[in-house]
Amino acid sequence: MQRLVWAQLALLALISAGLAAPVWAQKPDLPAAAETPAPPQIAFPVAVDPPPAPPNPNILTNVVWLDRPNAREFLRVYPAEAQAEGLDGQATLDCLVAANGRLSCAVVSEEPPGRGFGEAAIRAARHFRMAPVTRDNIATAGGRTRLTLRFRADWNDN
């Protein structure tokens, strides 16, 4: 019986020691890593040019329009389904100006999406023509412009 009591006390001592500092939470003693000397730092006189400025997108402002589409031309390109439903819409175009002042455009956004207003705006943009220079005397060829074209279903009533 005395052996059983001593065994229980020994077991209790081991359990309390384990709870106080669990063996699995202790970090093993690892040998210290040999320190390697850092390579010597040698300063070289170097002249570094700053990075080039981003290209100027050449966004045109204060332009003179020689030709613009009229209401009849807008009606011709108006999406047929949207017009039948009496649906208004708009599209924003990003356009590159050619040497002759005509625009080459891509659709940036259209509202409502998927109803044909982007394609209608591209067709209407063929009727725009810019003067060779802006009012500020800046050449328009190679420049960019953004156009937002709005389509109203009640144009047909006028």
N, C-alpha and C positions, 0 to 999 in steps of 0.2 A: 504494500500500500504506500509505503514511504517513497518507493521508486516512482510510483504513479504521480504523487504530489510533486516530486522534483521534476519530472518530465513535463508536467503541466506548467510549473513555474518557468521552466526553461523555454517552453513554447510561448508562454505569455510574454516573456522578455524579448524573444525574437520578434513577435508580432508588434509589440510597442516600439521596438527599435526600427522596424520596417515602416511603421506609420509615421514616426518622427522624421525619418530620412529614407524614403524609398530607394531601394537599390537601383531600380530602372531610371530614376530621375537624376542619379549622380552621373557626372561626366567622367569617363575614364581618363586616367592620367596618360597623356600622350607625350612622347619625347618632343622637346623643343626643336622646331625646324631650324636648320642652319640658315643664318641670315646671309643673303648674298648682297654684296655691295651694289648700290645703284650705279648705272653707267654715268660716266662724267658728262656734265652738261657743258657743251661748248657753244658759245654765242657767236653766230655768224652775222655780219651786217647784211641784211636783206632788204631790198626796196620792193615793196609789193604795191602794185597799182590797185586802186579801189575797183570794185566790180563795176562793170558798165551799167549805166542807167537803163531801166527797162525801156523798150521801144515805145515811142509816143504813138498812141493809136490814131492820132490825127483826127479827132472827133471834130466835125465841122459845126460851127454855130453861125448865126447871123447870115444865113444863106439867102440867095435870090433864086426863086423858082421861076423858070421860064415857061414850063408846062406843068399842069397838075390835072388829075382826072376830075371831070365834072360829075354831077349827080347821075346823069344818064349812064356814064361809064361805070360808076359804082353799082348801079342797078343791074348792068349787064353781067357783072362778076359776082353779084350777091349769091350765096349758096341757095339753090332752089328750094330745098326742104326747109331751111331756116326761114326763108321768105314766106313760104306757104303757111308756116306755123306762126308767123308774126314775131319771130325771134330776133332780138337785137344781139350784136356781138362786136368784138374788136380783136385786133391782132397787132402785135408789136413786131416790127421788122428791124434787123440790123443790115444796113446796106453799104455797099462799096460803090463809090462814084467813079464812073469811067471818064475817059478824056472828053467824050462827047456830052457829058453831063447826065447820061442815063444811069439808072441804078441797077445793081445786081444785089438781090436781097435774099436773106434767109429768115425764117420765122423764129422769133425768140419765145413768144408766148401767144396763146389765143384763148379767148373766153367767149362762150363756153367751149371747153376742149372737144375736139373730134367732130365739130359741126361744120367744118369747111371754111371757117373765117380766115385761117392762116393762108390757105391756097388762094382764096379770093383776094386777100391783101397782096399776095405776090403778083397776081394778075393785074391788080389795080396799080401796083408800083411801076409797071411798064409805061404808064402814062406820065410819070414824073420826069422832069428834066431840070437840072440845076445849071445856073450860070457858071462860067469858067472860074470866076473868083467870087469870094464872099464880099459882103459890104465892108469888111475889114481888109480887103485886098489880099486875101489868102487864096491860093489855088485850090480848087475843089477836087481836081483829078487825083485819084488815089486816096482821097479822104473817106471817112466813114460817117454815117449818120444813122440815127434811130428814128423810125416813124411809128406812130401808133395810129392806125386807121380804125375808125368806128363805123359800124354798119347799123343803120336804124331801119326797122321794118316799115316805119311810117313815111319813108321817103317817097314811096309810090303814090301817096295821097297828095303830094304837092303838085 
